[in-house]
Amino acid sequence: MDKRQFLKTSGAFATTALLPGFSIAEQKKMTPRTNWSGNLTYHTDNLFEPSTVAELQQVIKDHPSIRPLGTRHSFNGLADSTHAQVALTHFKDIKLDEAAKTVTVGAGVRYGDVAPVIDAKGFALHNLASLPHISVPGAIATGTHGSGIHNKNLSSSVAAIEFVDANGSLQTLSRAKDGDKFNGAVVNLGLLGVMTNITLDVEPTFQVAQTVYTDLPFAELEHHFDDIFSAGYSVSIFTDWQHGRATELWLKRLVKPGEKLDTPALFYNGKLATKDLHPIPALDPVNCTPQMNVPGPWYERLPHFRMNFTPSSGEELQTEYFVPRAHAYEAIRAVETLKDHITPHLLTTELRVIAADDLWLSMAYQQDSLAIHFTWKRQWPEVQKILPLIQQKLAPFNPRPHWAKLSTYEGAHFRQVYPKLADFKSLVQQYDPNGKFRNELITTELYS
Ligand SMILES: Cc1cc2nc3c(=O)[nH]c(=O)nc-3n(C[C@H](O)[C@H](O)[C@H](O)COP(=O)(O)OP(=O)(O)OC[C@H]3O[C@@H](n4cnc5c(N)ncnc54)[C@H](O)[C@@H]3O)c2cc1C
């Protein structure tokens, strides 16, 4: 029996033996159980899906080690466990408070579930990630972001969280009453407990029109980086790193009802696209949100992918590094020197900007940021060798890797780039003194 098989088997026996709550919380055993991309098989077959807070509290009390699981979109072992996982797929409530301008969602709600509900009542969230299929707690626990020079990440719109801690106690923390402690608790990597409800700020609904340009020369970024990224509410640049140019630029602009936005034939020497495109140029754009300057609701334009289709390519890996926006152009050119290593294994790179926030573990903590993202072919042996090369090129910019994507950093790097990491660990100690919610990746990144 190899180590992986042993861990799987021993985890299953240990947990089943400790299961007084087994009859109430639904336990699922499926093999193989993988993340969304299929690059990771979870090291436990024990998945619990409680229907009530009381059932969740019992599951947590019954297990010495357990990890919360969202919609499984992380590419690394962040949500993995050798013992048990708990997914709140049955927690589907959505409660809009129009007076407070907030919506409170159960932890099983995805952005694509809540968006049309609040839009129908005249409200919107400030931004969305590239896909609407991810759960709200999974996204906010990892600092998930969209783009926009004035847009902070999705975690920044969290007004309150409710969670069950390691003792099984129900806790609530809010921006209004908990001050800086709340800044530590939102991007929590699932380490404070299992979030049951999340309250998000809402704002008046808005419309967006998406226009795509192709072949924008990188040279334009040297003096116009901020102008280009300020030209829309949310702007994304895609590249394959070859020929010193962006393959595509997606400009998502606010548009008033009845208004027709100008679409000049050239945008910083990029050419106006004449049909819908996929960020991976070889793929059919049928999965993508509408482009060609056609206005639509915020939630059908801010993500790149439609809710009812598979996002992106599926057979992929992802990596992302955050660097100060002030050094964006130098960082891009530094990565470009590795283009002949990168391109053969790449599906696409996306460049986005994220406004600074005060959330302790946010990749944009107190730093307006450029995020340099790689969607790789599922070729981990090769990609694993390229990541240290990219990390070396980006070292002068102290990159923060996306918590849910693949990197090869260990503890010392995280201590260097997150000034509030020690405070975060003290906060974790308060709600999980014995490390019930830790796993192998967390130990490597935060406790080694
Ligand atoms: C195709 C694709 C596109 C993506 N696009 C973007 C993008 O545009 N921007 C971006 O920033 N990221 C992006 N991501 C990454 C994605 O946003 C993160 O992986 C996010 O964490 C996924 O949420 P999830 O619900 O799948 O969480 P999971 O992967 O299931 O879990 C992630 C983390 O959240 C924790 N967690 C989940 N539920 C709870 C809970 N109830 N309580 C406490 N902790 C919990 C888990 O323990 C784990 O630590 C993308 C991923 C994919 C596959």
The ligand as a Gaussian input file, in Angstrom:
#p B3LYP/6-31G(d) Opt

LIG

0 1
 C      -11.869000      28.229000     -14.220000
 C      -11.447000      28.992000     -12.994000
 C      -11.438000      30.373000     -13.042000
 C      -11.031000      31.104000     -11.921000
 N      -11.057000      32.459000     -11.996000
 C      -10.631000      33.185000     -10.939000
 C      -10.651000      34.605000     -10.996000
 O      -11.133000      35.211000     -11.950000
 N      -10.135000      35.285000      -9.941000
 C       -9.612000      34.649000      -8.854000
 O       -9.117000      35.320000      -7.947000
 N       -9.642000      33.304000      -8.738000
 C      -10.153000      32.572000      -9.766000
 N      -10.191000      31.202000      -9.652000
 C       -9.810000      30.585000      -8.377000
 C      -11.033000      30.467000      -7.454000
 O      -11.676000      31.693000      -7.286000
 C      -10.611000      29.982000      -6.070000
 O      -10.082000      28.705000      -6.203000
 C      -11.774000      29.942000      -5.071000
 O      -11.259000      29.611000      -3.800000
 C      -12.792000      28.923000      -5.497000
 O      -13.851000      28.839000      -4.596000
 P      -14.495000      27.411000      -4.285000
 O      -15.858000      27.641000      -3.769000
 O      -14.350000      26.504000      -5.443000
 O      -13.567000      26.959000      -3.074000
 P      -12.719000      25.610000      -2.812000
 O      -11.681000      25.482000      -3.856000
 O      -13.631000      24.478000      -2.612000
 O      -12.046000      26.049000      -1.427000
 C      -11.157000      27.144000      -1.392000
 C      -10.895000      27.580000       0.044000
 O      -12.094000      28.083000       0.637000
 C      -12.330000      27.423000       1.871000
 N      -13.775000      27.319000       2.068000
 C      -14.703000      26.860000       1.201000
 N      -15.911000      26.899000       1.768000
 C      -15.742000      27.397000       3.021000
 C      -16.620000      27.667000       4.117000
 N      -17.934000      27.426000       4.067000
 N      -16.080000      28.158000       5.254000
 C      -14.746000      28.403000       5.353000
 N      -13.887000      28.174000       4.355000
 C      -14.383000      27.671000       3.203000
 C      -11.666000      26.052000       1.697000
 O      -11.348000      25.459000       2.947000
 C      -10.409000      26.449000       0.940000
 O       -9.475000      26.941000       1.853000
 C      -10.622000      30.432000     -10.733000
 C      -10.666000      29.039000     -10.680000
 C      -11.090000      28.319000     -11.796000
 C      -11.167000      26.836000     -11.720000

